[in-house]
Amino acid sequence: MRNRKAFRSVGINLAAWILSIILLTPLVLIFLNSMKTSQAAAEMNLSLPDGVHLENFTAVIEKGKLGSAFLNSLTYSVFSVLLCTLTSSMAAFVLSRNRSRANRIIYFIIVLGITMPINFIALMKVMQVLHIINTKVGIILLYASVQTPFNVFLIYSFVGKIPRDIDEAAIIDGCSPLRLFFSIVFPLLKPVLVTVMVLTFLNTWNEYIMPLYFLGSSENWPMTLAVYNFFGMYFKDWNLVCADIFLTSLPVILVYLFGQKYIVSGMTAGAVKG
């Protein structure tokens, strides 16, 4: 019995290592080729570079306008995270605490947004009417609204685990609804809120389709569109293309590495009761 468990554990670990190597290979390939000369990078292999060519990154930042694109991506991601976290947590708290028939229908409609496809034509008409198309405010609102259904679903389950006695005691002590939420309930949501913030940041930073449709001006382009534009101009210089891709992926990698434990704990925290 012990041998069987040990064999199973070794098999699982081996499979995890193999899968990790497969998933990390493209990133390692991009990093190594970003350090090579244009001629060496054209072969696109895993061989080590003959030297560290940091000038590739300098050229990418200057020619690809990654400085402004980075600020745009950071602006979109940060404000989308703040807006989406605040609105999703408030909505989830109200819907979870007051489970009337109307609120259950509202919750079902919101969560349905997880599976429903985006109608880009109708959405474009709405943004044109509101005069927020091709604006930073418009794309931030769009990012936040797209992430809201899953975030409400995640926080809703977590709120159900918080005892109602806390709400009743706070109300007896004279707490208003807003003070009850922000002073008492909101701090208790920290594990799931960190998860929501990390996931929203990652999804917003990696988004490519929506900026392509709703941001016509290159001055407002995030890093994902800057990479696409840079590839169109320098598709023969694979060392520069790889350097561009690596710089664009670096913030996502860092955020995921620092926030992965919160993602796992937040995703499982509300899994028992929904």
N, C-alpha and C positions, 0 to 999 in steps of 0.2 A: 504493500500500500504506500509506504514511504517512497520506495523507488519510483512508483508511478507518479506521485506528486512532484518528486524532484525532476523527473523526466519532463513532466508537463511544464514546470516552471522554466526549465532550460529552453524548451521549445518556444514558449511565449517570449522569453527574453531574446532569443535568437531571431524570431520573427520581427520583434520590435526593432532590433538593430538593423536588420536587412531593410525594413521599411523606412527607417530613419535615413539610412545611407542613400536610398533611392530618392527620397524627397530632398535631401540636402545637396545632391549632385548638381542640379541646375544652378543653385546659388554659388557653389564652389567654382563651377565652370565660369560663371559670369565674373566672379571676383578675380580669378586667376587671369582671365583674358583682359580684364580692365587694367592690369598691371603690365601688359605686353605692348610691343610696338604694333603698328598697323599690319605689317606683313606677318608677324608671328600670330596675331589674333585672328587672322583670316582662316587659319587652320581649325580653330574652335575645338581645341583638345584640352585635356587636363594636365598637360605638361607645365612644369614650373617656369615662370618668366626668367629671362636672363638678367633682369634687373628690375628695380622698383621704379616704374615710370609714373610718378605722381603728377607729372604735367598733363596726363590724360584727364585727371579730375579738374585741374585748373582750366583746361581748354573747354571742358564740358560746361562748367559753371559760367564761363564767359560767353561761349557761342550758343549754348542752349538756353540762356536766360533762366537758369535754375534758381537764381536768387529771388526774383519776383515770383516765380512759380512756387517756390517753397513757402514764401510768405502767404500766398493765396491758399495753398493747401492747409497750412497751419491755421489760418483764419477760419476757413470753412470747417475744419475738423473741430477746433476748440469751441467755436460758437454753436455748432450743431450738437456737440456733446452736452454743453451747458443747457441749451434750450430743450433738447430731447429728454435729458435726465430729469429736469424739473417738471416738465409737463407730463411725462410718462408716470413719474412717481405720484404726482397729485391725482392723476386720473385713476391709477391702479388702487390708490388708497380709498378713494371715494367709492369706486365700483366694488371693491372687496368688502368694505365695511357695511355698505348699504346694498345688500343683494336682493333688491326688489326685482320684479319682473321686467320693468323698464330698463333698469341698470344691467340686467343680464343680457337683454337684447343689444344694448349699446356695447357691452363688452364683447359680445359675439361678432358684432359688425366691425369693431376695431381689430380684433384678432384675425378676422377673415382677411385683413390686409396682408397677412403673412403669405398667404397662398395666391392671392389675386394678382394677376399681371398688371403692369403699369400701362395705361392707355396714353401714349406719348402725344397723340394728336389732341385729345381732349385736354390733357394737362397743359399743353402749349397754348391752347386757346384761353384757358383760365389765367395763365401767367401773363398773357398779352393783355387781357382785360384789366388785370390788376397792375399792369405796368411794372412788373418785376422780372420780366425775362431779360437775360443777358445782364443781370445785376448780381452783386455779391449777396445782397439781402435775399434775393429770390432763390439762389442756389442753396443758401443756408437753411431757409425755410423748407425747401424741397428735401434736402438731406434729412432734416429732423423729422419731417412727416413720414418719410419712407421707413425710418428706423423705429418709429413709435409703436407699431403693432406688436413686434416681437418684444420690445422693452416692457410694454404694458403687460403682456403675457407672463414675462419673467418676474416682474415685481408683484403682480397680482397674487401669484402663488406664495411669495415670501411674506406678503402682508397678512395672509391667512394664518401664519404661524405666530404672529404677535398677539398676545392675549388681549381680549377686549377690556379686561379689568383695568388696564393702563389708561385706556380712553375714558372710562367711566370715572376713575379717580381724578384725572386731570379736569374733566368737566365739572365735577363737584367742587374742585378747588377754584373754579372760575376761569378756566382756560377757554379762549375763543377757538373756533375751528382752525383758523390759520396758525395760531400759536400752538395748538395741540399738534398740528402736523409738523411744523418747522422746529419746534423746541423738543418734542418728545418722540414722535414717530420717525421723523427724517433721520436722526442719528442712529436709530435702530436698524435702518435699512442700509447701513454702510456696506456690508458684504455684497449685496446684490447690486447696489448702486455703482460700486467700483467695477463690477463685472459689466454692467450696462455701459459705463463710460469707456472701458477698454474696447468692447466690441463695437460700439458706435464709432469710436475713433478709427479703428482698423477698417471698418466698412466704408467710412467716409473717405479716408485717405486713398483707398484702393479703387474707388468708384471711377469709372471711365465713360460709361454710356451717357449718363445724365449731363455731365459737363459738355460732352460732344453735341448734345441736342440743344441745350439751353444757355450755353456760353459761346456766343459768336465772336466776341472780341478776344484776341490773344492776350491782352493785358490781364484778363481775368482767369486765364487758364491755370488749373492746378498742375502738379508735377506729372500726373498720368498723361495729360494731353501734351505737355511739354516733351515727354519722352517720344510720343508718337510723331510729333512735328520734327524733333531732332533726328529720328530714324529716317524720315523722308529726305532729309538734307545730307546726312552722313552715313547712308546705309552701306557704303564701301569700307568705312573705317570702323571695324567691329570693336576695336579697343575703346573707341570713344562711345560707341553705343552701349557696350557692356558697363563702362564707367557711369554712364547716364542712368542705366537701369539699376545699378548697385546703389547709387546715391538716392534714387527714388525709393528703393526698397528698405534702406537702412533705418529710417524712422519707424517703419512698421515692425521690423525685426526687433528693435530696441524696446518698443512699447509692449510687444508680445512677450519678450523674455522677462521683463519686469512685472508684467501683469498676468502671466499664465496661471499662477497659483490662485489669484482672485477669480479668474474665469472658471476654474474647476470648482472652487468652493461656492461661488455664487450660483452656478448652474445647478448644483446638487442641493443647495440649501433649501430651496422651496419645492423640491421634487416629491416630498412626502405628502404634502397637503396642498391641494389646488382649488 
